[in-house]
Amino acid sequence: MKQAKITAYAKINLVLDVLRKREDGYHEVSMVMQAIDLADTIVLEEAPRNWLITDSKYIPPNMNNLAMKAVTLMQNHFKQVPPLQVTLQKRIPVAAGLAGGSTDCAAVLLGINRMYGLGLSQTELERLGAELGSDVPFCIGGPTALATGRGEKIEPLPPCPPLFFVLVKPSFGVSTPKVYGNLRLDQIRRHPDVQACIDGLHKGNALQILDAMGNLLEYSTFQLQPNVKKLKHSMAEAGCAHVLMSGSGPTVFAAFTEQQQAQQYYKTIKPVYPGAILSRTVNKTMLEERVELYGNE
Ligand code: ATP
């Protein structure tokens, strides 16, 4: 029986700018995305019918789950893909700005491609993934990329030097459409400097990358959920110079160039934020090794 186990990495946005609202209602973005080692685990196995098993009560337990939508998409395109049981161990907080659903979706596409030797290239997988969500193409490629368009156009960037993060996800979620809907671009004077972050990546200069961190969506999310703004200030006061909201929020992360600093900071804030998560950048090797196949001899 064929089986695949896939590690589905979360992402953070090191920098996120919104350029304009398009005629189709979507916003044109420009953002540097980075995969981190916080991950869900997905096991795919052949079964009498499509079926999802998950330990999370916060995600759809049926075919509406993004992992199952990816199964259906592949079965519609490739008749040789049989019914599959998907076992999803959820570690990435849900509705957090960490692309949890998108990365599960990408993991299923990658897993099925390998299990059934479909031979789809990264570009072909990204094109399929874009049908299910703007962040899916990044989650297929990663680990460091510039995303433009509505987030689905991906250009690889030089590997990010090792960075270390402490993430805090408040107990509430935020709706991405609401955050974009509340955005008043004409009232915003200062945009984050995406190019400075890209220059830092080209130079391999970790501090320049951290100094360039910025997220235009903070203006909107902070208005809708002032507690996210408070969280950011409190995390900065706890002793970190580089603190940012990821995506449309509400997760806020503190970033460090040294692992020891991140560990120390984690110890300091854990009593205040028991759900805090210590994480780090994912490199290319980790990404290449994320699919393990069994029973395919
Ligand atoms: P992004 O950063 O891409 O905007 P997010 O981290 O903010 O995503 P998700 O965790 O992907 O948000 O959850 C968004 C919605 O998708 C939730 O309402 C959730 O119920 C739904 N969803 C469907 N499938 C999944 C899945 N496998 N994992 C997480 N959420 C899922």
Residues whose N, C-alpha, C, O or C-beta is under 5 A from the ligand:
A	BS01	ATP	Y58 I59 P60 N64 N65 L66 A67 P93 V94 A95 A96 G97 L98 A99 G100 G101 S102 D104 D135 T176 G247 G249
